[in-house]
């Protein structure tokens, strides 16, 4: 029977989708019921569906509103017309819903109703907030029945006009709120309380003790067209019932109740449907509802009016400034009434925010500290908190092909609300991580990742999910280069907003002015591009000492070593300039720098490379080559010899010496290779008299060896005649003592045959086999001697490097040439050019995210810079760095969050430092949250900085 009912439910679902069912009800009906779904649960589900379907039909014909709008928005009229969730009807959480089908409904507490003082609700609102409509009821108390409170609620006809008329109302006023509205107001009061008390509040948990539940019974009395509310002692805990008696026991003062949840209106509609049924007994059906009561702490403590007046005088004496106004988040809030304690029957006391609000940690699921750190920074961004505690579901773009069908935004919004719930325990973000991994597989699993990369993806994903542009228009690029920068920038920004419009764009996106200049024709190209964050380099103030070996290709100069000083954060161009000056490089020469490892050429260093990537134990060789042969093939000679082992072990080849490098403009046969090599080897030749000595006179030869060696090792230039004689000697006596090999299989090069080499365009690698005789005739000691870059002293420690954030910004904004891999196609030259690029800040966002580029990556290794960045906390001034001087927006920012990275690459750990108002800083280390002093948040671990704009002083 259960299976048949299930099939009927699915059939009903297909028809109801064509009529008036909401998106949530449709998803609910399309579920596959589990095998243990009981018969009683199925019948109860049928009743609930029929009741909801009928009420929805009546609501449609009575209001003619859009029947297909989502009921998931807690701020919308559709949400506030949902059926009351009662204890008699059971709990939807008992059913095994599919999480993906009900992402926005995963928080079951969304249906909770809160009774609060109306004044507390109004004080949380600002002038720029959207007006939220409510239904006003006048309540009359009937407490003649023992152990029971009876309230008769009658609706006032025009609630909008009544709200203005009731501003001078002197009785008690309460408000009925759904949980998202209550949480939103609680967050507002928390911010306001921190501002007034300047951070003197502590997490004492008073606000949590102020919440208590009461069970109420509701039914409609159609004779008087009123709603009857009963609070019975038998339905409630005795302590909670006594509290309710104190709240509703005033007969002298009139009582008004505002319903901002829409639940009472829905209850009237349901009962009106029941009147149309044949069974008249259901017309006065009574339901049992749990109500969360908040904000009546002073009333429940029995503070009388006199004590309140004394507390008022004392508080005004202690805090005289509270009668004015205070600017927060760019707007003005009235805070004078925050400390005003009026009669407990009217106000319910001083409305302090929940001191522990926003102090909820995130469980580490396994190397997810990078995610926890970035999330904590985002969920404490004021603009995003207000947005996701508000009506964000109505802006979800389910049809955006670049988005995630709203699932990422819903998962993030649900996670944010859990983190801002008062008194919440550490949250496990498993559902959020699962949703994220569905669309970004790189974040699946449990590997460590970069928090800035995660942040960039999350912001982009939220933007696409919340993009208000449903159909992106095609915008043809126009020539704006001849127009003034102000007009061109505005046109670029309008075109950007025509395709991208979301809370992320409103809060986090700014605009660059990008200028490219062709180095040849001086063509200038200016564009204006959006940005989400600034990635700033870390310029070094520490100079680094480096030692390199310089080899010449003239055939007469011996190798020389030079020690130079360069900035540690500089580029290879800085090193080449310093080395060129040290070795007196001529105008017709150029330097090529290579890293040599185990007597092999490991790699050529690119001029755009970073000096910080060079290790102290590396060995660098710079080759002086003529400029006029730059287009000729580069020939690299590598040396190897036979290594002799005792006891007749097998012979083995061994590499030795510094590779020799030259350019050959005319390369046709093997003799050209041999001739060039002998020319490069000429400075290493031993003196001629040693070569011509009789080999039998070993003792005499060894007697003069030291003095001759001294002359050979000195970096002097040999005379030309000696050079010609030595070459004649080589050709006469040594011609068969070198063997040249090429290719992967070491094919021997024939001297009198053409060179058979494929792909001989840029570089040719030649292996030279040395005989024992040649090793004796050349000074291989000099050829094999070249030092490391830096030989540190024992227990030597480098000083802590420090740089200002402004210096990082200046390094980011300075002119620099594009890399060879980022060539710009010049429209004037019609060819790719290595243009000069200059970035300027044109438009700054409300939330400025600054990424400090601590990590650098190479083909061979990674590196992290431990530079201490001195960043402003209270006042970051960008006025001197903004190119658009006529901007109406402020260029001043204050710091509110930091994503920190401790340790090295692969084994580091992420945390977050958050400012919760007026120097109240907290350290979020996964599930641990601890207060931290402001002077301890500035560390060399700061990785991503979050600033928000403040008005000009």
KACORHU-V480874 format. One line per field, one symbol per residue. ss: DSSP state (h for helix, s for strand, l for the rest). phi: phi as a letter, one per 20 degrees, with the letter a starting at -180 (. if undefined). A space follows every 50 residues. Layout:
# KACORHU-V480874
ss = ???
phi = ???
This chain:
# KACORHU-V480874
ss = lhhhhhhhhhhhhhhhhlllllhhhhhhhlllllllllhhhhhhhhhhhh hhhhhhhhhhhhhlllllllllllllllhhhllllllllllhhhllllhh hhhhhllhhhhlssssshhhhhhlllllllllllsssssssslllllsss ssssslllhhhhhhhhhhlllssssssshhhhhhhhhhhhhhhhhhhlll lllllhhhhllssssssssssllllssssssshhhllhhhhhhhhhhhll llllssssslllhhhhhhhhhhhhhhlllhhhllllssssssslllhhhh llllhhhhhhhhhhhhhhlhhhhlssssllsssslhhhlllllhhhhlll lllllllllllsllllllhhhhhhhhhhhllhhhhhhhlllhhhhlllll llllllhhhhhhhhhhhhhhllllllsllhhhhhhhhhhlhhhlllllll hhhhhhhhhhhhhhhlllllllllllllllllllhhhhhhhhhhhhhhhl llhhhhhhlssssssssllllllssssssssllsssllllllssssssss sslllllllsssssssslllshhhhhhhhhhhllllllssssssssslls sssslllllshhhllllllssssssshhhlllssssssssssslllllll lsssssssssssssllllshhhhhhhhhhhhhhhsllhhhhhlllllhhh hhhlhhhhhhhhhllllllhhhhhhhhhhhhhhllllsssssllllssll lllsllllllllsssssssslhhhhhhslhhhhlllllllllllllllll lssshhhhhhhhhllssllhhhlsssllllsssllsssssssslllssss ssllsssllllssslllssslllllssllllslllllllllsssssssss ssllllllssssssslllllsssssllssssslhhhlllllsssssssss lll
phi = .ffffffffffffffffedcfffffffffefefffeffffffffffffff fffffffffffedlfffdffeeefdeffffdfffedffendfffeeffff ebffdfefffefdcdcffffffffedfefffdfbdeceddecdfffmbdc dddcfefdfffffffefefdeecccdcffgffffffffffffffffelme fcfemfffffebececddbedffdlcddddddffecfgfffffffffdee efefcdceddemffffffffffffffffeffefdfdddcededbndffff emfeffffffffffffffcfefeecceclncddfdfefdedegffddmoe effffefnddecfeeoldfffffffffffdegfffffeeddfgfdfdfdf feedlnfffffffffffffeffmfegeeefffffffffdcgfefmcefce fffffffffffffffdffefcffedffdfdfeeggfffffffffffffdc bbfffgdddcbeddddcffdemfdccccdfbdbddefdfeeeedecdcdd dddencdffcdcdcccffefdfffffffffffelfffeccdddcedclmc ffaeefgefeffeeefefcdcddecfffdfeefeddeddbbeeedfmlff fbfcebmegecbddfdcccfffffffffffegfeffgffffeffffefff fffeffffffffeffdeffffffffffffffeddfddcddcbnfdlffee fddffdcemeddbcdcedeeefffffedeffffddbeffbdffflecfff ecbeffffffffeffbffffecfdeffefmbfcefedcdcedcdefdddd defedcccfdbdbceefededfdebeddfedefefefeefddccecbced cdndfncebdccdcedolmeecdddleeccfbfffdeecfegdcdddcfc fff
